[in-house]
Amino acid sequence: MSGRGNCFDNAAVETFFKSLKAELLWRQTWPTRRQAAAAIFQYVNGFYNPRRRHSYLGNISPLAFEAKAA
């Protein structure tokens, strides 16, 4: 992305991890690492990517954005 020392390099990833922690990880515990990994996979592929509203899309979900664009 940009040069060394630019604080905006990790902004998108840090925002994602904040959302993951606040919306999933801090609310539950899992008995095994495998169950935690499955829950994270489901969160990312079943909620965050398709249905969660994103500010860069005008606070609508990616599915709604794609339907609107089609």
PDB file of N, CA, C and O in Angstrom:
ATOM      1  N   MET A   1       0.833  -1.173   0.000  1.00  0.00           N
ATOM      2  CA  MET A   1       0.000   0.000   0.000  1.00  0.00           C
ATOM      3  C   MET A   1       0.884   1.245   0.000  1.00  0.00           C
ATOM      4  O   MET A   1       1.280   1.703  -1.072  1.00  0.00           O
ATOM      5  N   SER A   2       1.192   1.780   1.110  1.00  0.00           N
ATOM      6  CA  SER A   2       2.007   2.989   1.141  1.00  0.00           C
ATOM      7  C   SER A   2       3.306   2.711   1.885  1.00  0.00           C
ATOM      8  O   SER A   2       3.611   1.569   2.228  1.00  0.00           O
ATOM      9  N   GLY A   3       4.045   3.747   2.122  1.00  0.00           N
ATOM     10  CA  GLY A   3       5.359   3.608   2.734  1.00  0.00           C
ATOM     11  C   GLY A   3       5.323   3.256   4.213  1.00  0.00           C
ATOM     12  O   GLY A   3       4.266   3.230   4.844  1.00  0.00           O
ATOM     13  N   ARG A   4       6.481   2.992   4.733  1.00  0.00           N
ATOM     14  CA  ARG A   4       6.640   2.601   6.124  1.00  0.00           C
ATOM     15  C   ARG A   4       6.170   3.718   7.064  1.00  0.00           C
ATOM     16  O   ARG A   4       6.442   4.896   6.833  1.00  0.00           O
ATOM     17  N   GLY A   5       5.472   3.331   8.107  1.00  0.00           N
ATOM     18  CA  GLY A   5       5.022   4.296   9.095  1.00  0.00           C
ATOM     19  C   GLY A   5       3.670   4.928   8.819  1.00  0.00           C
ATOM     20  O   GLY A   5       3.214   5.762   9.601  1.00  0.00           O
ATOM     21  N   ASN A   6       3.024   4.556   7.739  1.00  0.00           N
ATOM     22  CA  ASN A   6       1.702   5.108   7.427  1.00  0.00           C
ATOM     23  C   ASN A   6       0.662   4.367   8.262  1.00  0.00           C
ATOM     24  O   ASN A   6       0.507   3.154   8.119  1.00  0.00           O
ATOM     25  N   CYS A   7      -0.035   5.065   9.112  1.00  0.00           N
ATOM     26  CA  CYS A   7      -0.973   4.429  10.035  1.00  0.00           C
ATOM     27  C   CYS A   7      -2.240   3.920   9.353  1.00  0.00           C
ATOM     28  O   CYS A   7      -3.027   3.221   9.991  1.00  0.00           O
ATOM     29  N   PHE A   8      -2.462   4.239   8.101  1.00  0.00           N
ATOM     30  CA  PHE A   8      -3.679   3.812   7.421  1.00  0.00           C
ATOM     31  C   PHE A   8      -3.525   2.470   6.723  1.00  0.00           C
ATOM     32  O   PHE A   8      -4.495   1.968   6.154  1.00  0.00           O
ATOM     33  N   ASP A   9      -2.338   1.872   6.748  1.00  0.00           N
ATOM     34  CA  ASP A   9      -2.114   0.600   6.071  1.00  0.00           C
ATOM     35  C   ASP A   9      -3.018  -0.513   6.589  1.00  0.00           C
ATOM     36  O   ASP A   9      -3.523  -1.310   5.798  1.00  0.00           O
ATOM     37  N   ASN A  10      -3.229  -0.580   7.887  1.00  0.00           N
ATOM     38  CA  ASN A  10      -3.980  -1.679   8.481  1.00  0.00           C
ATOM     39  C   ASN A  10      -5.403  -1.296   8.871  1.00  0.00           C
ATOM     40  O   ASN A  10      -6.075  -2.070   9.554  1.00  0.00           O
ATOM     41  N   ALA A  11      -5.869  -0.151   8.467  1.00  0.00           N
ATOM     42  CA  ALA A  11      -7.174   0.333   8.931  1.00  0.00           C
ATOM     43  C   ALA A  11      -8.310  -0.620   8.578  1.00  0.00           C
ATOM     44  O   ALA A  11      -9.168  -0.875   9.423  1.00  0.00           O
ATOM     45  N   ALA A  12      -8.346  -1.148   7.373  1.00  0.00           N
ATOM     46  CA  ALA A  12      -9.440  -2.037   6.963  1.00  0.00           C
ATOM     47  C   ALA A  12      -9.413  -3.340   7.758  1.00  0.00           C
ATOM     48  O   ALA A  12     -10.459  -3.818   8.198  1.00  0.00           O
ATOM     49  N   VAL A  13      -8.249  -3.907   7.942  1.00  0.00           N
ATOM     50  CA  VAL A  13      -8.131  -5.162   8.681  1.00  0.00           C
ATOM     51  C   VAL A  13      -8.450  -4.951  10.155  1.00  0.00           C
ATOM     52  O   VAL A  13      -9.124  -5.781  10.766  1.00  0.00           O
ATOM     53  N   GLU A  14      -7.980  -3.865  10.726  1.00  0.00           N
ATOM     54  CA  GLU A  14      -8.272  -3.591  12.125  1.00  0.00           C
ATOM     55  C   GLU A  14      -9.763  -3.373  12.348  1.00  0.00           C
ATOM     56  O   GLU A  14     -10.289  -3.779  13.384  1.00  0.00           O
ATOM     57  N   THR A  15     -10.449  -2.751  11.414  1.00  0.00           N
ATOM     58  CA  THR A  15     -11.894  -2.570  11.518  1.00  0.00           C
ATOM     59  C   THR A  15     -12.613  -3.912  11.463  1.00  0.00           C
ATOM     60  O   THR A  15     -13.551  -4.148  12.224  1.00  0.00           O
ATOM     61  N   PHE A  16     -12.176  -4.788  10.566  1.00  0.00           N
ATOM     62  CA  PHE A  16     -12.779  -6.119  10.472  1.00  0.00           C
ATOM     63  C   PHE A  16     -12.600  -6.884  11.782  1.00  0.00           C
ATOM     64  O   PHE A  16     -13.558  -7.461  12.297  1.00  0.00           O
ATOM     65  N   PHE A  17     -11.388  -6.894  12.320  1.00  0.00           N
ATOM     66  CA  PHE A  17     -11.146  -7.636  13.552  1.00  0.00           C
ATOM     67  C   PHE A  17     -11.903  -7.045  14.739  1.00  0.00           C
ATOM     68  O   PHE A  17     -12.320  -7.787  15.628  1.00  0.00           O
ATOM     69  N   LYS A  18     -12.087  -5.729  14.771  1.00  0.00           N
ATOM     70  CA  LYS A  18     -12.901  -5.124  15.823  1.00  0.00           C
ATOM     71  C   LYS A  18     -14.340  -5.619  15.726  1.00  0.00           C
ATOM     72  O   LYS A  18     -14.954  -5.954  16.740  1.00  0.00           O
ATOM     73  N   SER A  19     -14.877  -5.663  14.509  1.00  0.00           N
ATOM     74  CA  SER A  19     -16.240  -6.156  14.312  1.00  0.00           C
ATOM     75  C   SER A  19     -16.352  -7.630  14.691  1.00  0.00           C
ATOM     76  O   SER A  19     -17.314  -8.029  15.346  1.00  0.00           O
ATOM     77  N   LEU A  20     -15.391  -8.428  14.291  1.00  0.00           N
ATOM     78  CA  LEU A  20     -15.396  -9.857  14.616  1.00  0.00           C
ATOM     79  C   LEU A  20     -15.390 -10.067  16.127  1.00  0.00           C
ATOM     80  O   LEU A  20     -16.156 -10.880  16.644  1.00  0.00           O
ATOM     81  N   LYS A  21     -14.540  -9.346  16.827  1.00  0.00           N
ATOM     82  CA  LYS A  21     -14.460  -9.494  18.276  1.00  0.00           C
ATOM     83  C   LYS A  21     -15.743  -9.021  18.954  1.00  0.00           C
ATOM     84  O   LYS A  21     -16.267  -9.708  19.830  1.00  0.00           O
ATOM     85  N   ALA A  22     -16.250  -7.862  18.560  1.00  0.00           N
ATOM     86  CA  ALA A  22     -17.432  -7.293  19.222  1.00  0.00           C
ATOM     87  C   ALA A  22     -18.704  -8.071  18.911  1.00  0.00           C
ATOM     88  O   ALA A  22     -19.559  -8.219  19.784  1.00  0.00           O
ATOM     89  N   GLU A  23     -18.847  -8.566  17.699  1.00  0.00           N
ATOM     90  CA  GLU A  23     -20.093  -9.207  17.294  1.00  0.00           C
ATOM     91  C   GLU A  23     -20.103 -10.718  17.504  1.00  0.00           C
ATOM     92  O   GLU A  23     -21.171 -11.329  17.486  1.00  0.00           O
ATOM     93  N   LEU A  24     -18.939 -11.333  17.702  1.00  0.00           N
ATOM     94  CA  LEU A  24     -18.920 -12.786  17.832  1.00  0.00           C
ATOM     95  C   LEU A  24     -18.086 -13.261  19.023  1.00  0.00           C
ATOM     96  O   LEU A  24     -18.607 -13.944  19.905  1.00  0.00           O
ATOM     97  N   LEU A  25     -16.835 -12.917  19.057  1.00  0.00           N
ATOM     98  CA  LEU A  25     -15.923 -13.536  20.016  1.00  0.00           C
ATOM     99  C   LEU A  25     -16.188 -13.152  21.460  1.00  0.00           C
ATOM    100  O   LEU A  25     -16.087 -14.007  22.340  1.00  0.00           O
ATOM    101  N   TRP A  26     -16.520 -11.913  21.736  1.00  0.00           N
ATOM    102  CA  TRP A  26     -16.742 -11.487  23.115  1.00  0.00           C
ATOM    103  C   TRP A  26     -18.090 -11.936  23.663  1.00  0.00           C
ATOM    104  O   TRP A  26     -18.348 -11.795  24.858  1.00  0.00           O
ATOM    105  N   ARG A  27     -18.952 -12.475  22.808  1.00  0.00           N
ATOM    106  CA  ARG A  27     -20.294 -12.874  23.241  1.00  0.00           C
ATOM    107  C   ARG A  27     -20.397 -14.356  23.590  1.00  0.00           C
ATOM    108  O   ARG A  27     -21.353 -14.765  24.248  1.00  0.00           O
ATOM    109  N   GLN A  28     -19.428 -15.169  23.162  1.00  0.00           N
ATOM    110  CA  GLN A  28     -19.537 -16.610  23.334  1.00  0.00           C
ATOM    111  C   GLN A  28     -18.199 -17.213  23.721  1.00  0.00           C
ATOM    112  O   GLN A  28     -17.150 -16.575  23.620  1.00  0.00           O
ATOM    113  N   THR A  29     -18.264 -18.459  24.167  1.00  0.00           N
ATOM    114  CA  THR A  29     -17.068 -19.276  24.350  1.00  0.00           C
ATOM    115  C   THR A  29     -17.335 -20.619  23.685  1.00  0.00           C
ATOM    116  O   THR A  29     -18.485 -21.041  23.563  1.00  0.00           O
ATOM    117  N   TRP A  30     -16.291 -21.274  23.265  1.00  0.00           N
ATOM    118  CA  TRP A  30     -16.394 -22.563  22.607  1.00  0.00           C
ATOM    119  C   TRP A  30     -15.500 -23.564  23.321  1.00  0.00           C
ATOM    120  O   TRP A  30     -14.398 -23.220  23.747  1.00  0.00           O
ATOM    121  N   PRO A  31     -15.967 -24.800  23.457  1.00  0.00           N
ATOM    122  CA  PRO A  31     -15.174 -25.797  24.157  1.00  0.00           C
ATOM    123  C   PRO A  31     -13.921 -26.236  23.409  1.00  0.00           C
ATOM    124  O   PRO A  31     -12.934 -26.631  24.030  1.00  0.00           O
ATOM    125  N   THR A  32     -13.952 -26.169  22.083  1.00  0.00           N
ATOM    126  CA  THR A  32     -12.779 -26.606  21.315  1.00  0.00           C
ATOM    127  C   THR A  32     -12.384 -25.548  20.297  1.00  0.00           C
ATOM    128  O   THR A  32     -13.186 -24.705  19.896  1.00  0.00           O
ATOM    129  N   ARG A  33     -11.136 -25.619  19.896  1.00  0.00           N
ATOM    130  CA  ARG A  33     -10.617 -24.703  18.870  1.00  0.00           C
ATOM    131  C   ARG A  33     -11.336 -24.919  17.532  1.00  0.00           C
ATOM    132  O   ARG A  33     -11.580 -23.966  16.793  1.00  0.00           O
ATOM    133  N   ARG A  34     -11.668 -26.164  17.233  1.00  0.00           N
ATOM    134  CA  ARG A  34     -12.367 -26.480  15.981  1.00  0.00           C
ATOM    135  C   ARG A  34     -13.744 -25.826  15.929  1.00  0.00           C
ATOM    136  O   ARG A  34     -14.151 -25.323  14.882  1.00  0.00           O
ATOM    137  N   GLN A  35     -14.459 -25.827  17.041  1.00  0.00           N
ATOM    138  CA  GLN A  35     -15.775 -25.184  17.089  1.00  0.00           C
ATOM    139  C   GLN A  35     -15.645 -23.670  16.951  1.00  0.00           C
ATOM    140  O   GLN A  35     -16.481 -23.032  16.311  1.00  0.00           O
ATOM    141  N   ALA A  36     -14.614 -23.096  17.541  1.00  0.00           N
ATOM    142  CA  ALA A  36     -14.385 -21.657  17.397  1.00  0.00           C
ATOM    143  C   ALA A  36     -14.061 -21.311  15.948  1.00  0.00           C
ATOM    144  O   ALA A  36     -14.565 -20.320  15.420  1.00  0.00           O
ATOM    145  N   ALA A  37     -13.226 -22.117  15.303  1.00  0.00           N
ATOM    146  CA  ALA A  37     -12.885 -21.873  13.904  1.00  0.00           C
ATOM    147  C   ALA A  37     -14.116 -21.986  13.013  1.00  0.00           C
ATOM    148  O   ALA A  37     -14.283 -21.196  12.085  1.00  0.00           O
ATOM    149  N   ALA A  38     -14.975 -22.958  13.287  1.00  0.00           N
ATOM    150  CA  ALA A  38     -16.207 -23.118  12.504  1.00  0.00           C
ATOM    151  C   ALA A  38     -17.138 -21.916  12.708  1.00  0.00           C
ATOM    152  O   ALA A  38     -17.778 -21.459  11.761  1.00  0.00           O
ATOM    153  N   ALA A  39     -17.213 -21.411  13.934  1.00  0.00           N
ATOM    154  CA  ALA A  39     -18.066 -20.248  14.209  1.00  0.00           C
ATOM    155  C   ALA A  39     -17.532 -19.006  13.492  1.00  0.00           C
ATOM    156  O   ALA A  39     -18.308 -18.219  12.952  1.00  0.00           O
ATOM    157  N   ILE A  40     -16.220 -18.833  13.488  1.00  0.00           N
ATOM    158  CA  ILE A  40     -15.621 -17.692  12.781  1.00  0.00           C
ATOM    159  C   ILE A  40     -15.856 -17.812  11.285  1.00  0.00           C
ATOM    160  O   ILE A  40     -16.190 -16.826  10.628  1.00  0.00           O
ATOM    161  N   PHE A  41     -15.682 -19.026  10.735  1.00  0.00           N
ATOM    162  CA  PHE A  41     -15.944 -19.247   9.312  1.00  0.00           C
ATOM    163  C   PHE A  41     -17.388 -18.907   8.964  1.00  0.00           C
ATOM    164  O   PHE A  41     -17.650 -18.248   7.958  1.00  0.00           O
ATOM    165  N   GLN A  42     -18.327 -19.357   9.799  1.00  0.00           N
ATOM    166  CA  GLN A  42     -19.743 -19.072   9.558  1.00  0.00           C
ATOM    167  C   GLN A  42     -20.028 -17.579   9.660  1.00  0.00           C
ATOM    168  O   GLN A  42     -20.808 -17.046   8.870  1.00  0.00           O
ATOM    169  N   TYR A  43     -19.412 -16.899  10.614  1.00  0.00           N
ATOM    170  CA  TYR A  43     -19.598 -15.452  10.766  1.00  0.00           C
ATOM    171  C   TYR A  43     -19.138 -14.713   9.515  1.00  0.00           C
ATOM    172  O   TYR A  43     -19.847 -13.850   8.998  1.00  0.00           O
ATOM    173  N   VAL A  44     -17.942 -15.059   9.031  1.00  0.00           N
ATOM    174  CA  VAL A  44     -17.382 -14.351   7.881  1.00  0.00           C
ATOM    175  C   VAL A  44     -18.170 -14.649   6.616  1.00  0.00           C
ATOM    176  O   VAL A  44     -18.555 -13.728   5.896  1.00  0.00           O
ATOM    177  N   ASN A  45     -18.417 -15.926   6.334  1.00  0.00           N
ATOM    178  CA  ASN A  45     -19.055 -16.303   5.074  1.00  0.00           C
ATOM    179  C   ASN A  45     -20.574 -16.295   5.108  1.00  0.00           C
ATOM    180  O   ASN A  45     -21.213 -16.214   4.059  1.00  0.00           O
ATOM    181  N   GLY A  46     -21.161 -16.377   6.294  1.00  0.00           N
ATOM    182  CA  GLY A  46     -22.612 -16.407   6.381  1.00  0.00           C
ATOM    183  C   GLY A  46     -23.243 -15.097   6.808  1.00  0.00           C
ATOM    184  O   GLY A  46     -24.427 -14.868   6.560  1.00  0.00           O
ATOM    185  N   PHE A  47     -22.462 -14.231   7.449  1.00  0.00           N
ATOM    186  CA  PHE A  47     -23.030 -12.962   7.913  1.00  0.00           C
ATOM    187  C   PHE A  47     -22.232 -11.754   7.437  1.00  0.00           C
ATOM    188  O   PHE A  47     -22.782 -10.885   6.760  1.00  0.00           O
ATOM    189  N   TYR A  48     -20.959 -11.684   7.775  1.00  0.00           N
ATOM    190  CA  TYR A  48     -20.185 -10.465   7.516  1.00  0.00           C
ATOM    191  C   TYR A  48     -20.117 -10.131   6.023  1.00  0.00           C
ATOM    192  O   TYR A  48     -20.420  -9.004   5.631  1.00  0.00           O
ATOM    193  N   ASN A  49     -19.733 -11.074   5.207  1.00  0.00           N
ATOM    194  CA  ASN A  49     -19.610 -10.784   3.775  1.00  0.00           C
ATOM    195  C   ASN A  49     -20.942 -10.566   3.069  1.00  0.00           C
ATOM    196  O   ASN A  49     -21.066  -9.589   2.331  1.00  0.00           O
ATOM    197  N   PRO A  50     -21.953 -11.429   3.256  1.00  0.00           N
ATOM    198  CA  PRO A  50     -23.183 -11.220   2.478  1.00  0.00           C
ATOM    199  C   PRO A  50     -24.235 -10.311   3.106  1.00  0.00           C
ATOM    200  O   PRO A  50     -24.907  -9.580   2.379  1.00  0.00           O
ATOM    201  N   ARG A  51     -24.405 -10.330   4.441  1.00  0.00           N
ATOM    202  CA  ARG A  51     -25.575  -9.670   5.025  1.00  0.00           C
ATOM    203  C   ARG A  51     -25.303  -8.464   5.905  1.00  0.00           C
ATOM    204  O   ARG A  51     -26.192  -7.629   6.074  1.00  0.00           O
ATOM    205  N   ARG A  52     -24.131  -8.341   6.463  1.00  0.00           N
ATOM    206  CA  ARG A  52     -23.863  -7.233   7.380  1.00  0.00           C
ATOM    207  C   ARG A  52     -23.813  -5.921   6.598  1.00  0.00           C
ATOM    208  O   ARG A  52     -23.224  -5.855   5.519  1.00  0.00           O
ATOM    209  N   ARG A  53     -24.432  -4.889   7.149  1.00  0.00           N
ATOM    210  CA  ARG A  53     -24.408  -3.585   6.476  1.00  0.00           C
ATOM    211  C   ARG A  53     -23.009  -2.977   6.582  1.00  0.00           C
ATOM    212  O   ARG A  53     -22.394  -2.984   7.648  1.00  0.00           O
ATOM    213  N   HIS A  54     -22.524  -2.454   5.463  1.00  0.00           N
ATOM    214  CA  HIS A  54     -21.188  -1.869   5.404  1.00  0.00           C
ATOM    215  C   HIS A  54     -21.296  -0.383   5.075  1.00  0.00           C
ATOM    216  O   HIS A  54     -22.046   0.015   4.183  1.00  0.00           O
ATOM    217  N   SER A  55     -20.547   0.417   5.797  1.00  0.00           N
ATOM    218  CA  SER A  55     -20.627   1.869   5.615  1.00  0.00           C
ATOM    219  C   SER A  55     -20.153   2.296   4.231  1.00  0.00           C
ATOM    220  O   SER A  55     -20.670   3.268   3.680  1.00  0.00           O
ATOM    221  N   TYR A  56     -19.189   1.599   3.665  1.00  0.00           N
ATOM    222  CA  TYR A  56     -18.696   1.990   2.346  1.00  0.00           C
ATOM    223  C   TYR A  56     -19.699   1.684   1.231  1.00  0.00           C
ATOM    224  O   TYR A  56     -19.514   2.127   0.097  1.00  0.00           O
ATOM    225  N   LEU A  57     -20.757   0.930   1.541  1.00  0.00           N
ATOM    226  CA  LEU A  57     -21.816   0.661   0.560  1.00  0.00           C
ATOM    227  C   LEU A  57     -23.057   1.497   0.837  1.00  0.00           C
ATOM    228  O   LEU A  57     -24.125   1.219   0.291  1.00  0.00           O
ATOM    229  N   GLY A  58     -22.930   2.507   1.671  1.00  0.00           N
ATOM    230  CA  GLY A  58     -24.082   3.337   2.005  1.00  0.00           C
ATOM    231  C   GLY A  58     -24.956   2.702   3.068  1.00  0.00           C
ATOM    232  O   GLY A  58     -26.169   2.911   3.083  1.00  0.00           O
ATOM    233  N   ASN A  59     -24.353   1.931   3.953  1.00  0.00           N
ATOM    234  CA  ASN A  59     -25.044   1.244   5.044  1.00  0.00           C
ATOM    235  C   ASN A  59     -26.119   0.275   4.574  1.00  0.00           C
ATOM    236  O   ASN A  59     -27.183   0.171   5.183  1.00  0.00           O
ATOM    237  N   ILE A  60     -25.834  -0.429   3.489  1.00  0.00           N
ATOM    238  CA  ILE A  60     -26.680  -1.539   3.060  1.00  0.00           C
ATOM    239  C   ILE A  60     -25.797  -2.774   2.936  1.00  0.00           C
ATOM    240  O   ILE A  60     -24.572  -2.665   2.865  1.00  0.00           O
ATOM    241  N   SER A  61     -26.417  -3.937   2.911  1.00  0.00           N
ATOM    242  CA  SER A  61     -25.658  -5.180   2.830  1.00  0.00           C
ATOM    243  C   SER A  61     -25.119  -5.373   1.411  1.00  0.00           C
ATOM    244  O   SER A  61     -25.666  -4.808   0.463  1.00  0.00           O
ATOM    245  N   PRO A  62     -24.066  -6.155   1.257  1.00  0.00           N
ATOM    246  CA  PRO A  62     -23.555  -6.432  -0.085  1.00  0.00           C
ATOM    247  C   PRO A  62     -24.600  -7.082  -0.991  1.00  0.00           C
ATOM    248  O   PRO A  62     -24.644  -6.794  -2.187  1.00  0.00           O
ATOM    249  N   LEU A  63     -25.448  -7.963  -0.430  1.00  0.00           N
ATOM    250  CA  LEU A  63     -26.493  -8.571  -1.257  1.00  0.00           C
ATOM    251  C   LEU A  63     -27.499  -7.528  -1.751  1.00  0.00           C
ATOM    252  O   LEU A  63     -27.918  -7.562  -2.908  1.00  0.00           O
ATOM    253  N   ALA A  64     -27.877  -6.614  -0.879  1.00  0.00           N
ATOM    254  CA  ALA A  64     -28.804  -5.555  -1.279  1.00  0.00           C
ATOM    255  C   ALA A  64     -28.142  -4.612  -2.275  1.00  0.00           C
ATOM    256  O   ALA A  64     -28.796  -4.138  -3.204  1.00  0.00           O
ATOM    257  N   PHE A  65     -26.865  -4.338  -2.094  1.00  0.00           N
ATOM    258  CA  PHE A  65     -26.138  -3.489  -3.020  1.00  0.00           C
ATOM    259  C   PHE A  65     -26.079  -4.112  -4.410  1.00  0.00           C
ATOM    260  O   PHE A  65     -26.291  -3.428  -5.412  1.00  0.00           O
ATOM    261  N   GLU A  66     -25.791  -5.406  -4.470  1.00  0.00           N
ATOM    262  CA  GLU A  66     -25.752  -6.098  -5.756  1.00  0.00           C
ATOM    263  C   GLU A  66     -27.122  -6.146  -6.410  1.00  0.00           C
ATOM    264  O   GLU A  66     -27.225  -5.988  -7.627  1.00  0.00           O
ATOM    265  N   ALA A  67     -28.180  -6.362  -5.629  1.00  0.00           N
ATOM    266  CA  ALA A  67     -29.532  -6.379  -6.179  1.00  0.00           C
ATOM    267  C   ALA A  67     -29.927  -5.007  -6.707  1.00  0.00           C
ATOM    268  O   ALA A  67     -30.595  -4.890  -7.735  1.00  0.00           O
ATOM    269  N   LYS A  68     -29.505  -3.980  -5.993  1.00  0.00           N
ATOM    270  CA  LYS A  68     -29.792  -2.610  -6.412  1.00  0.00           C
ATOM    271  C   LYS A  68     -29.045  -2.255  -7.699  1.00  0.00           C
ATOM    272  O   LYS A  68     -29.573  -1.545  -8.554  1.00  0.00           O
ATOM    273  N   ALA A  69     -27.819  -2.751  -7.829  1.00  0.00           N
ATOM    274  CA  ALA A  69     -27.001  -2.454  -9.008  1.00  0.00           C
ATOM    275  C   ALA A  69     -27.438  -3.234 -10.238  1.00  0.00           C
ATOM    276  O   ALA A  69     -27.172  -2.821 -11.367  1.00  0.00           O
ATOM    277  N   ALA A  70     -28.111  -4.365 -10.021  1.00  0.00           N
ATOM    278  CA  ALA A  70     -28.521  -5.215 -11.154  1.00  0.00           C
ATOM    279  C   ALA A  70     -29.739  -4.707 -11.859  1.00  0.00           C
ATOM    280  O   ALA A  70     -30.194  -5.319 -12.825  1.00  0.00           O
TER     281      ALA A  70
END
